[in-house]
């Protein structure tokens, strides 16, 4: 499944191409920094706007923003969609807007008083919104928590607490004392502090079916089940030093790479990446964010000073 699809893509008017080649959902997108999908709709963040359209293609005309009020400083690769609403990060705020549109950007959660650093990651799963700051992971029901989320786990000396959620629980990497990746089932956080599942942890995580996938800044992608990996993590790929986004499903782990101008989309087949990583798309215009749903893989090409951005898709 090797293909290309930059700003022009394979279906330039914004429609799904036949077969398993990448297709252009929307071309000429001004600098998208994050993308998400629920399998039916795709949403992405631009500098001041959240936009959405069907995952099979937007058509020839770019959709209008769903937010009437401009957004500010959206965080890259930090966008999530659930129950008909899109959630994004703007510094000290987690905000949201229904897919049908909103006159004002709802402030779903503010930064807790004892938090250090701004919000840097957001996810929603089974009615709970999760957010990461430099020192902890927090949670809040989608119904609201008076804008004050509850801390799940973290350490005051952390320099990031990347996390991933699947149907079994939550995985959290600790970057300070007790460095490593920890796991707790839903309702069982914080985990008992002891030996982590794996050491070292990861700078980016993805999880599915009780297994966590970790990328570290040395370019290694590894995996470990929630029951632990006393014999060591499973190595899936090495040399991925320019990774920009990570995702997973039951069949594989997916990621994007970019040198700031051009990049690719890769997959490792599970459980052990037999045969090595496969390139799903090459010559992409600076891919910076990726999302995996049941039938589709979508990613955002941010573009560059000389190449427009785009929203791309691939049938799985």
N, C-alpha and C positions, 0 to 999 in steps of 0.2 A: 504494500500500500504506500508506495512512494509517489508523491505528487508535488506540484507547485501551486501557488495561488497567492500572489502578493496583492497589491492594492487593486489591480484589475481583476484578478480572480479567474475562475473558470466559468462563471455565469454572470457576466458583467452587469446585467440589469438587476441583479439581486434575487436570484432564484436558485433552487437546489439543482445541482448538476446530477446527471445519471451516474449510477455505479458508486464506487467507494472512493472517488477522488474528492479533494477539497472543493467546496463551492463558496461563492461570495454571498453572504447574507446582506451586506451593504458595503458598497465601495465609497471611497472618498469621505471617510469619517475623520473629523478633525481631532486627532490625538487622543483616542480612547485609552484610558488607563486601567480599566477593570471591566470584566464581563462575567455574567452569570446566566443561568438558564434553569427552567423547571421542566425542560423537555418539550414544552409546547411553545413557550415564549423565550426570547433572549433579551436581556437588558444589559446596558453598558453605561459607563460613566465617562463623560467628557469633562472639560475644565469647569464648566458652569451648568451642565445639564445631565439629567438621566433620561435615556431614551430606550425604547423597546419596540419590538415588532415580532411577528411570527418567526420561529426558528428556521422555517423553510425559505425565508427571504422577505425582505422589506419592500421589494418592488423598486422601481426606478427613482422614487422620490424619498429623501430622508424623512423619517418621522419627526414630528414636533416633540419637544421635551414633555415629559409627564409632569415635571415640576414647574409651576408658574413663577416661583421665586428662584433666582439662580442659586446653585450650590457653590460652596467655597472650598478650595484645596482638597478635593477628593483624594483619598489614599489609594495608591496603586495596588492592584490585585486584591482589593478588599470590597467586595460587593456580594450580596446574597439575596435570594428570592424565595419567599415561602408564603403560602396562604394569600396570594394575590398582592403582596407588597414587596417593594424593593428596599433593602437596607444598605446604607453606605456610611462611611466615616468622614467626618470633617473636623480634624484636630481633636478637640475635647468632646465632640458630640457623636453619638450614633443617631442617624436620622433615617426616616423612612417616608415612603410615599406609595399609595396604591397604584397598581398598574393602570388603573383608569384615570389617574391624574390627581393632583392636589393643588389647592390655591396657595398653601403654605407648607413648607417642609417641616414635618412633625419631628420634634426632638424626642426620640424614643428613650435615650439615656444620656446622662452627662458623666463626666469623668468623676469617679468617687474621690472624696476628699483626701484619702491616704494614698491614692495612686501616684505613681511616678511615671512621667512620660505620657504622651498622647495615645489614643487608640491606634492600633496598628494592624489588627485583623478582626474580622467579623464573620460569623457563621450562624445559621439557624437550622435547627433540627428538632423535629417532633415537638414543636410548639415552644421551644426555648431558644432565645438569642444568646450567643456567646460572643464575648469581646476580649481582646488581649491588650494589655498595656505592657510597659517594660518589665513590670515586676509581678504580674498576676493575671490570671484568667478569671473573668466574671460572667455571671449569667442573669437572665431576666426573662420571665414568661412573655410571649408575644402579646398577651393581654395587658402588659404593663407592670411596672414595679415602682411607680412614682419617680421615674427617671433615675432611680438609684439601684443599680445592679449589685448582686451579692458576689463576694469573692469566692472562688472555688479552690484555687491552689496557686501558690507562688512563693517566692522568697524575696526579701527586701534587697538582696545584693544581686538580683537577676539583671541581665542586660537584654532581656527578651524572653517571652514565654510562649513560643509558637505552639499551636495545638491543632488537633484534628478530632472530629466527632464522627462516629459511625452508629449503627443500630445497637451496639453493645455498650458503649460508654465513650469516655473521652481520654485522649492521649495528650500529655503535656510535656514539653521539653523544658528542663530547668538549666539555665546557663550560669548560675552562680554556684554557691556551695551545694553539694549534692548533685552535681552536673550529670544529666542523663535524661532519658525519656521515661515518664511514669504513666501508669494507667489506673483508672478507677471506673467501675461500672456506674451507671446512672444511680444516683442516690447514695453512692459510696465515696464521694469526694469530701474532704481531701483524702488522697491515698495515704496509707501508713508509710511514713518516711523510713526507708530502708534501702535495700539494693534496688536501683531502677531496673526497668526492663532491659535497657541497653545503655552502654556508655561507650562512646559519647552519645549525645542526643542529636538533634537535628535543628537546622535553621529554618527548614520548612517541613511540614508534615502533611500527609494524607492518610486516610484510614478507610478500611472496608472489611466487613465480616470478621472483626476482631483482630485484624492485623494492621500495624502501623508501618508506613513507608516514610523514610527519613532522608532528607538531603542535607549534607554538610557543606561548608564553604570550601572544602578541599575537592569538591566535585563528586563525592561518593553518594550513590543512592542505595539504601539498604532497607531491609524489612525485619520485623520481629513480631510474633504473635503476642496477644495480651497475656498469655500464660507465661511469657518469658522466653528468653533464648540463652540459656546458660552456656551453650556451646558457641555462642557468638551470633551476631546478626548474619542474615543472608545478604550477600553482596549481589546487587542487581546490575549496577552500571558504575563506571568510574569516568573521570575526566570531564564531568559535566559542570565545569566551573562557571559557566555563564547562564545557568538555569535562572529563569524568571518566574515560573509558576509550576505547580505540582498538583496532580489529581490522580484518582484511582477508581476502578470499579472491580467487579469480581474477576474480570478476565485480564486486567493489566494495570500498570501504573503508567501515567502519561505526564509529559512535561514539555515546556517550551524553553528554548535557549535563544539568546540574542547578544550580539556584540554592540548593541545600541543603534545599529543600522539594519542588519540582516540577521535572520535566525531561522530556526527549524522547530518542528513539532515531532516528538518521539514517543514510542511506546515500548515497554518491556512486557512480554507475555508472562503471566504468573503460572507457576509459583516462583520460578528461578531465572526468568529471562533467558530461556534456552535459545541459543543462536545469537544472543546479544540484542541491543536495542534496534528497533526498526524505525526508519524515518517515515513519518506519515505525510509530512509536508516540508518542503525546503524552499529556499529563496523567499521567505516571508519578510514583510516589511516591519521588522522590529516587534516580534510577538512578545507581549508583556503580561498577559493574563489568560487563563485557561479554565474551562469548566466542563465537567463530565456529567452527562445525564444518561438515562437508560438507553436511548437509541442514537444520541448525538454527542459529538465532541465539538465545542465551540472555543474560539480564541479571539483575542483582540490584538490586531497589529497597530501599534501606536504610530508607525510611520516615522519620518525624519524630516529634516529641513527641505529635502528635495523629493520626498516620496509621501503621498497621502496615506493615512491610516485606513483600516478596513476591519469589518467584523466577518470572521470566516467560520465555516462549519464543515463537518465531516460525518457522514453516516457510519455507524459502527457495525 
